[in-house]
Amino acid sequence: MKETIKKELASHILDKIDDGVLTNDNRDEWHHLCFNQDYYIIGYYQAEQWLKEHNINVFEAIAECQEYEERNFGECQRYNNAEKLVNMYVYILGQELLNDCYHIENVKSLKEFICII
């Protein structure tokens, strides 16, 4: 994962902690609450700009999303717009980032861990 994206997603997680969305009681839902409950990026143009800002090749992102979906769901969808692509891509990267935190069991420790990213 690119360092710029890692820092951005870490900041997003910190915002969710500070907003009280992530708690000790919903530990098993942290990924869902951060990256699946709402769109990360809204708007086709904003999503296109996000891809450019992070220097992400659209075809590589599509391939990664489709590979993930095939592996986890047995099928994959078509990505016919940047908004759909970016939100799925961020979902996958958010899962990857939070998987690095699998050993963390409380919000205080998560915040400490995320702050050093």
Backbone bond lengths (Angstrom), bond angles and torsions (degrees), N, CA, C in turn:
res aa  C-N    CA-C-N  psi(-1)  N-CA   C-N-CA  omega(-1)  CA-C   N-CA-C  phi
1 M - - - 1.451 - - 1.528 107.96 -
2 K 1.313 114.79 136.19 1.462 119.50 179.51 1.525 109.99 -64.42
3 E 1.309 114.96 144.74 1.468 121.08 -177.35 1.526 111.73 -61.52
4 T 1.325 117.68 -37.23 1.468 120.16 -179.49 1.537 110.82 -64.25
5 I 1.319 115.56 -39.03 1.464 119.58 179.47 1.520 110.00 -71.37
6 K 1.315 116.34 -41.69 1.468 120.72 179.56 1.529 110.54 -57.77
7 K 1.316 116.48 -45.10 1.472 120.65 179.31 1.537 111.28 -65.89
8 E 1.323 116.20 -41.35 1.464 120.07 179.42 1.532 111.26 -63.77
9 L 1.324 116.99 -44.81 1.464 120.29 -179.75 1.525 111.03 -69.08
10 A 1.325 116.77 -34.78 1.466 120.18 175.63 1.528 109.75 -62.55
11 S 1.312 116.78 -41.42 1.465 120.99 177.39 1.528 110.97 -63.45
12 H 1.309 116.31 -38.69 1.470 121.52 177.42 1.537 110.11 -62.22
13 I 1.316 116.38 -43.32 1.474 121.00 178.17 1.525 110.18 -63.26
14 L 1.326 116.71 -43.36 1.474 119.96 177.87 1.523 111.39 -60.80
15 D 1.316 117.21 -39.99 1.466 120.51 176.69 1.525 110.79 -60.44
16 K 1.327 116.77 -41.51 1.469 120.75 179.04 1.527 110.84 -65.19
17 I 1.321 117.00 -36.21 1.475 120.47 176.69 1.525 109.15 -66.61
18 D 1.331 116.07 -49.77 1.466 120.92 -178.16 1.527 112.67 -62.31
19 D 1.337 116.65 -30.73 1.466 121.02 178.55 1.531 112.58 -81.73
20 G 1.330 116.71 -3.46 1.464 120.48 179.44 1.513 113.99 79.49
21 V 1.320 117.30 12.41 1.465 121.26 179.59 1.527 109.98 -73.34
22 L 1.329 116.23 -44.30 1.462 121.06 177.89 1.523 108.73 -91.54
23 T 1.317 115.91 126.56 1.463 121.29 -179.85 1.516 109.25 -134.00
24 N 1.306 116.09 170.12 1.466 120.95 175.65 1.525 110.72 -64.29
25 D 1.320 116.63 -29.24 1.466 121.12 -176.92 1.524 113.82 -76.78
26 N 1.342 117.68 -19.53 1.463 118.90 -178.76 1.535 111.73 -115.61
27 R 1.309 116.49 32.53 1.470 123.55 -177.89 1.537 112.40 -48.07
28 D 1.313 117.82 -43.69 1.463 121.60 -177.20 1.525 113.19 -70.96
29 E 1.306 117.39 -9.86 1.469 122.34 -177.32 1.526 113.51 -110.08
30 W 1.316 118.44 6.64 1.456 120.63 -174.94 1.526 112.42 -55.40
31 H 1.320 117.51 -45.65 1.463 119.64 -179.32 1.533 110.55 -64.00
32 H 1.302 116.42 -46.20 1.467 120.42 179.44 1.527 110.87 -59.05
33 L 1.314 116.19 -45.66 1.465 120.49 -176.72 1.532 112.42 -67.49
34 C 1.318 116.72 -31.49 1.465 119.92 -179.75 1.524 113.76 -84.91
35 F 1.329 116.15 -38.74 1.458 118.34 -167.12 1.522 115.76 -127.93
36 N 1.329 117.28 6.20 1.458 117.84 -178.16 1.526 113.18 -135.84
37 Q 1.290 117.09 -11.64 1.457 119.84 -177.30 1.525 112.12 -78.37
38 D 1.323 115.54 -28.29 1.454 120.99 -179.00 1.527 108.02 -147.44
39 Y 1.317 117.05 163.41 1.458 120.14 175.81 1.517 109.68 -65.13
40 Y 1.313 115.89 140.42 1.467 120.88 174.76 1.526 109.63 -77.90
41 I 1.326 115.30 -43.16 1.467 122.24 177.87 1.526 107.74 -123.24
42 I 1.314 116.14 131.68 1.455 120.47 177.93 1.525 107.92 -114.74
43 G 1.316 114.99 127.40 1.465 120.90 177.80 1.515 112.00 109.34
44 Y 1.319 115.33 135.38 1.468 120.72 -179.38 1.529 110.88 -63.02
45 Y 1.308 116.00 -46.19 1.462 120.13 -178.10 1.527 110.83 -62.98
46 Q 1.337 116.95 -45.55 1.458 120.70 -179.91 1.529 110.72 -61.33
47 A 1.316 116.38 -38.47 1.468 120.41 178.84 1.529 110.67 -67.21
48 E 1.318 117.16 -41.89 1.460 120.56 177.11 1.524 110.65 -61.07
49 Q 1.320 116.12 -42.02 1.464 120.52 179.16 1.529 110.91 -65.44
50 W 1.333 117.26 -38.00 1.463 121.92 178.62 1.524 109.59 -61.25
51 L 1.324 117.10 -45.02 1.465 121.07 178.27 1.527 110.62 -60.43
52 K 1.328 116.77 -44.85 1.470 121.09 179.52 1.520 110.95 -64.91
53 E 1.332 116.16 -44.70 1.465 121.43 -178.70 1.526 111.95 -57.06
54 H 1.313 115.50 -37.15 1.466 120.40 -178.89 1.529 112.65 -96.95
55 N 1.342 115.86 6.88 1.459 121.88 177.19 1.530 111.70 53.45
56 I 1.322 114.88 50.84 1.463 121.48 -178.49 1.525 109.14 -102.44
57 N 1.309 115.54 126.24 1.443 121.65 175.74 1.524 108.31 -71.93
58 V 1.305 117.34 124.41 1.462 122.88 -176.39 1.526 111.31 -57.68
59 F 1.316 116.58 -42.59 1.464 119.56 -177.12 1.532 112.21 -68.35
60 E 1.319 116.30 -35.69 1.469 119.50 176.26 1.530 110.56 -66.95
61 A 1.321 117.15 -40.00 1.464 120.87 178.12 1.526 110.41 -64.90
62 I 1.320 116.90 -42.49 1.465 120.50 177.69 1.523 110.09 -61.19
63 A 1.319 116.36 -46.39 1.466 120.47 -179.47 1.524 111.15 -60.71
64 E 1.324 116.87 -41.92 1.464 120.02 179.61 1.530 111.18 -65.10
65 C 1.313 116.91 -42.56 1.465 120.87 179.00 1.530 111.01 -64.41
66 Q 1.313 116.38 -44.74 1.460 119.53 -178.72 1.529 111.43 -67.09
67 E 1.329 117.23 -39.20 1.463 120.54 176.96 1.531 110.68 -62.47
68 Y 1.325 116.50 -43.31 1.461 121.45 178.69 1.533 110.32 -60.97
69 E 1.324 116.21 -47.41 1.466 120.29 -178.73 1.524 111.80 -64.46
70 E 1.308 116.78 -42.01 1.465 120.80 178.87 1.531 110.42 -61.89
71 R 1.313 115.52 -44.00 1.476 121.60 -179.30 1.533 111.72 -67.09
72 N 1.316 117.42 -39.10 1.464 120.81 -173.91 1.523 114.89 -96.76
73 F 1.337 117.03 -26.54 1.459 120.12 -174.69 1.528 113.35 -122.01
74 G 1.332 116.52 -9.22 1.455 120.23 179.38 1.516 114.19 79.98
75 E 1.299 117.61 2.45 1.461 122.75 177.48 1.514 108.69 -158.27
76 C 1.318 115.83 165.13 1.467 118.35 179.05 1.520 109.93 -137.78
77 Q 1.311 114.41 154.67 1.456 120.49 -178.63 1.527 110.49 -96.69
78 R 1.320 114.78 167.28 1.458 121.02 173.92 1.519 108.78 -85.64
79 Y 1.305 115.12 139.63 1.464 120.19 176.04 1.513 107.84 -105.81
80 N 1.324 115.25 97.21 1.458 120.31 -175.50 1.522 112.97 -103.62
81 N 1.349 116.55 6.79 1.462 119.09 173.07 1.524 109.64 -155.14
82 A 1.315 115.30 157.04 1.461 121.76 -174.92 1.525 112.49 -66.71
83 E 1.322 117.60 -33.97 1.461 120.88 -178.86 1.527 111.05 -62.31
84 K 1.301 116.12 -47.32 1.465 122.00 179.15 1.534 110.33 -61.66
85 L 1.331 115.51 -43.38 1.462 121.37 -179.41 1.526 111.66 -63.99
86 V 1.311 116.69 -51.01 1.470 119.98 -176.74 1.519 110.98 -62.26
87 N 1.309 117.66 -42.12 1.459 119.38 -178.34 1.527 112.17 -65.93
88 M 1.319 118.05 -36.32 1.464 119.99 175.85 1.516 110.44 -71.90
89 Y 1.306 117.02 -40.63 1.465 122.11 178.92 1.532 110.31 -60.77
90 V 1.318 116.80 -44.42 1.467 121.10 178.22 1.525 110.59 -66.77
91 Y 1.312 117.74 -36.94 1.469 121.62 175.62 1.525 109.69 -56.45
92 I 1.322 116.47 -46.99 1.464 121.53 -178.89 1.525 110.78 -66.37
93 L 1.323 117.23 -46.97 1.466 120.77 -179.15 1.525 111.32 -66.59
94 G 1.330 116.72 -35.68 1.468 119.99 176.37 1.514 111.45 -63.81
95 Q 1.321 115.61 -39.48 1.462 119.81 176.96 1.524 110.44 -63.82
96 E 1.311 115.59 -42.67 1.466 121.11 177.96 1.531 110.58 -59.66
97 L 1.318 116.39 -45.79 1.463 121.34 -179.46 1.528 111.29 -64.19
98 L 1.313 116.53 -46.14 1.461 119.49 -179.52 1.525 112.29 -71.78
99 N 1.338 117.84 -24.38 1.463 119.63 174.07 1.519 110.85 -64.56
100 D 1.320 116.88 -29.16 1.468 120.75 175.09 1.525 111.28 -67.09
101 C 1.332 116.40 -15.10 1.466 122.92 -178.35 1.529 111.93 -105.82
102 Y 1.333 117.10 15.38 1.476 120.56 -173.99 1.525 112.83 -56.15
103 H 1.325 116.86 -29.05 1.460 121.12 -177.69 1.534 112.45 -81.20
104 I 1.307 117.42 -9.99 1.460 122.07 -176.87 1.521 109.12 -85.72
105 E 1.326 115.73 129.63 1.458 119.34 -174.15 1.519 114.88 -113.99
106 N 1.344 117.60 -2.36 1.456 117.75 178.61 1.525 110.44 -142.82
107 V 1.306 114.68 160.66 1.462 121.42 -174.51 1.521 111.80 -64.55
108 K 1.307 117.69 -38.10 1.468 120.68 179.91 1.525 110.55 -59.98
109 S 1.321 116.85 -45.53 1.466 120.72 179.04 1.525 111.29 -68.03
110 L 1.323 117.10 -36.83 1.457 120.79 177.28 1.525 109.91 -62.01
111 K 1.308 116.27 -45.17 1.462 120.70 -179.78 1.532 110.80 -61.82
112 E 1.312 116.86 -43.04 1.475 120.68 177.80 1.521 110.87 -61.69
113 F 1.332 116.08 -43.60 1.463 121.04 -178.88 1.531 110.49 -65.41
114 I 1.313 116.42 -46.81 1.465 121.74 -177.74 1.522 111.08 -65.41
115 C 1.317 117.68 -34.29 1.468 121.12 -178.63 1.527 112.72 -64.87
116 I 1.329 117.42 -24.30 1.475 118.83 -178.89 1.528 112.46 -90.18
117 I 1.310 116.96 -1.48 1.470 120.29 178.73 1.517 109.37 -72.73
